[in-house]
């Protein structure tokens, strides 16, 4: 089977599984859980250094990767939400927990449709554990590792601090995303794929997400019609498109793995 034929079969599999619909579900849940996630991250950042590093990476991703430079109002709104995080308390934890549960169930349903098989009772539990435990821990550990290496390099070469910060900035986002995708695919799918193949597909999906994000933020942030329509909230449609496209690419990667696993 040629690469083009496999790509066509992957697209058909994704369409049969209603991948765009599930990407919409996951995008809505991601937007809904953004505020409580920031609140919980702010609270955890005060409790441990590991959570503080992960929280810094999350803020860096939101402010420099998803929001265009013109949308300073949304950044200020997020800052206010973080400052008021203590007041949310248990409410934020409950909201985030429910959001993650719904998200795990949506991922399970999407992958079940993509794999075109009825899952056993064990699979939803495995997906739940993957989304709630494995992926967050793997991502947080990767962020901490990258930050530790960056700090060590800065201590060894203090005169090159700005250059090192520029060098390590992509790794703060891309490497944790890559590790999280690997953990998601391995823990949530039952296809016959090697770790090398899963890692390669995860890398392709991660690069596609970053490239699409650069295009969306670069194109829409400079579009006068969008700014005149949404004003200071012009980042909202960009954020929604970025999240939707990211989830669609993640599901497309799962469909590709299913096609490769059939061989």
BELJO-V166861 format. One record per backbone hydrogen bond with DSSP energy under -0.5 kcal/mol. NH is the residue of the N-H (numbers start at 1). CO is the residue of the C=O. If there is no record, write none. Layout:
<<NH;CO> <NH;CO>>
//
This chain:
<<6;2> <7;3> <8;4> <9;5> <10;6> <11;7> <12;8> <13;9> <14;10> <15;11> <16;12> <17;13> <18;15> <19;14> <22;18> <23;19> <24;20> <25;21> <26;22> <27;23> <28;24> <29;25> <30;26> <31;27> <32;28> <33;29> <34;31> <35;31> <37;33> <38;34> <39;35> <40;36> <41;37> <42;38> <43;39> <44;40> <45;41> <46;42> <46;43> <47;44> <48;44> <52;48> <53;49> <54;50> <55;51> <56;52> <57;53> <58;54> <59;55> <60;56> <61;57> <62;58> <63;59> <64;60> <65;61> <66;61> <67;62> <71;68> <72;70> <75;71> <76;72> <77;73> <78;74> <79;75> <80;76> <81;77> <82;78> <83;79> <84;80> <85;82> <87;84> <88;84> <88;85> <89;85> <91;88> <92;89> <93;89> <94;90> <95;91> <96;92> <97;93> <98;94> <99;95> <100;96> <101;97> <102;98> <103;99> <104;100> <105;101> <106;102> <107;103> <108;104> <109;105> <110;106> <111;107> <112;108> <113;109> <114;110> <115;111> <116;112> <117;112> <119;117> <123;120> <124;120> <125;121> <126;122> <127;123> <128;124> <129;125> <130;126> <131;127> <132;128> <133;129> <134;129> <135;130> <137;133> <138;134> <139;135> <140;136> <141;137> <142;138> <143;139> <144;140> <145;141> <146;142> <147;143> <148;144> <149;145> <150;146> <151;147> <152;148> <153;149> <154;150> <155;151> <156;152> <157;153> <158;155> <160;157> <161;158> <164;160> <165;161> <166;162> <167;163> <168;164> <169;165> <170;166> <172;168> <172;169> <173;169> <173;170> <174;170> <175;171> <176;171> <177;173> <178;174> <179;175> <180;176> <181;177> <182;178> <183;179> <184;180> <185;181> <186;182> <187;183> <188;184> <189;185> <193;191> <198;194> <199;195> <200;196> <201;197> <202;198> <203;199> <204;200> <205;201> <206;202> <207;203> <208;204> <209;205> <210;206> <211;207> <212;208> <213;209> <214;210> <215;211> <216;212> <217;213> <218;214> <219;215> <220;216> <221;217> <222;218> <222;219> <223;220> <224;222> <227;223> <228;224> <229;225> <230;226> <231;227> <233;230> <234;231> <236;233> <238;234> <239;235> <240;236> <241;237> <242;238> <243;239> <244;240> <245;241> <246;242> <247;243> <248;244> <249;245> <250;246> <251;247> <252;248> <253;249> <254;250> <255;251> <256;252> <257;253> <258;254> <259;255> <260;256> <261;257> <262;258> <262;259> <263;260>>
//
